[in-house]
Amino acid sequence: MTGTQLNNADYPDYKDNKYKELTEKIINIFYKVYNKLGCGFLEKVYENAMMKELKKAGIPTASQAPIKVFYEGEIMGEYFADILVDDKVIVEIKAAKSLVIENEA
């Protein structure tokens, strides 16, 4: 999983929840990590724990995965996802007292 390239045109059916089963596994792992660690840690702690649990579950993952961002066929920059799961789902870790509108994807 190196240098994955994502383009909005590559995922025309994203509204159909194409990766529902994988997403459900990720969410369950998130709750497992959160229930064990609780709140109060930096994002990196949760990221490391998520990576450990995802790997234990046999799910391919990459931490701080570089993703090239395209606009009208040209590379506009590179984005680093906290966790890229199975080259399909991006997980962004947020550690805060509460989420604000800027945290929503």
Contacts in CASP RR format, 6 or more apart in sequence:
PFRMAT RR
TARGET T0000
AUTHOR 0000-0000-0000
METHOD contacts of the structure
MODEL  1
MTGTQLNNADYPDYKDNKYKELTEKIINIFYKVYNKLGCGFLEKVYENAM
MKELKKAGIPTASQAPIKVFYEGEIMGEYFADILVDDKVIVEIKAAKSLV
IENEA
1 60 0 8 1.000
1 61 0 8 1.000
1 62 0 8 1.000
1 65 0 8 1.000
1 84 0 8 1.000
1 87 0 8 1.000
2 62 0 8 1.000
2 66 0 8 1.000
3 65 0 8 1.000
3 66 0 8 1.000
3 67 0 8 1.000
3 68 0 8 1.000
4 62 0 8 1.000
4 65 0 8 1.000
4 66 0 8 1.000
4 67 0 8 1.000
4 68 0 8 1.000
4 84 0 8 1.000
4 87 0 8 1.000
5 67 0 8 1.000
5 68 0 8 1.000
5 70 0 8 1.000
6 67 0 8 1.000
6 68 0 8 1.000
6 69 0 8 1.000
6 70 0 8 1.000
7 70 0 8 1.000
7 73 0 8 1.000
11 18 0 8 1.000
17 23 0 8 1.000
19 88 0 8 1.000
19 89 0 8 1.000
22 59 0 8 1.000
22 85 0 8 1.000
22 86 0 8 1.000
22 88 0 8 1.000
22 89 0 8 1.000
23 89 0 8 1.000
25 57 0 8 1.000
25 59 0 8 1.000
26 54 0 8 1.000
26 59 0 8 1.000
26 85 0 8 1.000
26 89 0 8 1.000
26 91 0 8 1.000
29 50 0 8 1.000
29 53 0 8 1.000
29 54 0 8 1.000
29 57 0 8 1.000
30 50 0 8 1.000
30 91 0 8 1.000
32 53 0 8 1.000
33 46 0 8 1.000
33 49 0 8 1.000
33 50 0 8 1.000
33 53 0 8 1.000
34 46 0 8 1.000
36 49 0 8 1.000
37 45 0 8 1.000
37 46 0 8 1.000
37 49 0 8 1.000
39 95 0 8 1.000
40 95 0 8 1.000
41 95 0 8 1.000
42 95 0 8 1.000
43 82 0 8 1.000
43 93 0 8 1.000
43 94 0 8 1.000
43 95 0 8 1.000
45 95 0 8 1.000
46 93 0 8 1.000
46 95 0 8 1.000
47 63 0 8 1.000
47 82 0 8 1.000
47 83 0 8 1.000
47 93 0 8 1.000
50 83 0 8 1.000
50 91 0 8 1.000
50 93 0 8 1.000
51 61 0 8 1.000
51 63 0 8 1.000
51 83 0 8 1.000
54 61 0 8 1.000
54 83 0 8 1.000
54 85 0 8 1.000
55 61 0 8 1.000
59 85 0 8 1.000
59 86 0 8 1.000
60 85 0 8 1.000
60 86 0 8 1.000
60 87 0 8 1.000
61 83 0 8 1.000
61 84 0 8 1.000
61 85 0 8 1.000
61 86 0 8 1.000
62 81 0 8 1.000
62 83 0 8 1.000
62 84 0 8 1.000
63 82 0 8 1.000
63 83 0 8 1.000
64 80 0 8 1.000
64 81 0 8 1.000
64 82 0 8 1.000
65 80 0 8 1.000
65 81 0 8 1.000
65 83 0 8 1.000
65 84 0 8 1.000
66 78 0 8 1.000
66 79 0 8 1.000
66 80 0 8 1.000
67 78 0 8 1.000
67 79 0 8 1.000
67 80 0 8 1.000
67 81 0 8 1.000
67 84 0 8 1.000
67 90 0 8 1.000
68 75 0 8 1.000
68 77 0 8 1.000
68 78 0 8 1.000
68 79 0 8 1.000
69 75 0 8 1.000
69 76 0 8 1.000
69 77 0 8 1.000
69 78 0 8 1.000
69 79 0 8 1.000
70 76 0 8 1.000
81 90 0 8 1.000
81 91 0 8 1.000
81 92 0 8 1.000
82 90 0 8 1.000
82 91 0 8 1.000
82 92 0 8 1.000
82 93 0 8 1.000
83 90 0 8 1.000
83 91 0 8 1.000
83 93 0 8 1.000
84 90 0 8 1.000
84 91 0 8 1.000
85 91 0 8 1.000
92 105 0 8 1.000
94 103 0 8 1.000
96 103 0 8 1.000
END
